């Protein structure tokens, strides 16, 4: 089975918290980026902004 075709390309997201702090992370979707950000830094998330696609170089 070819697992590389089932992997989604990652994108770069910037998560902004209500207290003004920001965190930049990579994830396949914005939902996953938000979940990852909550694990790294608990707090109320204000917004999740897509920045760019990350190449698979």
C-alpha positions as CSV (number, residue, x, y, z in Angstrom):
1,X,0.0,0.0,0.0
2,X,1.3,3.5,-0.9
3,X,0.9,5.6,2.2
4,X,2.6,8.7,0.7
5,X,-0.5,9.5,-1.5
6,X,-2.8,9.5,1.6
7,X,-0.7,12.1,3.4
8,X,-2.0,15.6,3.1
9,X,0.5,18.4,2.3
10,X,1.2,20.6,5.3
11,X,0.6,24.3,5.4
12,X,1.9,27.0,7.7
13,X,-0.6,28.6,10.1
14,X,-0.4,31.5,12.6
15,X,-2.5,31.1,15.7
16,X,-3.4,34.3,17.6
17,X,-4.6,34.0,21.2
18,X,-7.0,36.4,22.9
19,X,-4.2,37.7,25.2
20,X,-2.2,38.8,22.0
21,X,0.3,35.9,22.0
22,X,1.0,34.2,18.6
23,X,2.2,30.8,17.6
24,X,3.2,29.6,14.2
25,X,2.9,25.9,13.3
26,X,2.5,23.5,10.4
27,X,-0.5,21.2,9.9
28,X,-2.6,19.6,7.2
29,X,-5.7,21.6,8.2
30,X,-6.6,24.7,10.3
31,X,-8.5,22.4,12.7
32,X,-5.4,20.3,13.3
33,X,-3.3,23.5,13.7
34,X,-5.7,24.8,16.4
35,X,-5.6,21.4,18.2
36,X,-1.8,21.4,18.0
37,X,-1.6,25.0,19.3
38,X,-3.9,24.2,22.3
39,X,-1.5,21.3,23.2
40,X,1.6,23.5,23.0
41,X,0.0,26.6,24.8
42,X,-3.3,26.3,26.5
43,X,-5.5,29.4,26.2
44,X,-8.4,30.9,24.3
45,X,-7.6,31.1,20.5
46,X,-8.8,34.2,18.8
47,X,-7.9,33.3,15.2
48,X,-6.1,30.9,12.9
49,X,-4.6,32.4,9.8
50,X,-3.3,30.4,6.8
51,X,0.1,31.7,5.8
52,X,1.4,29.4,3.0
53,X,1.8,25.8,1.7
54,X,5.0,24.1,2.9
55,X,7.0,22.4,0.1
56,X,7.9,18.7,0.3
57,X,11.5,19.3,-0.8
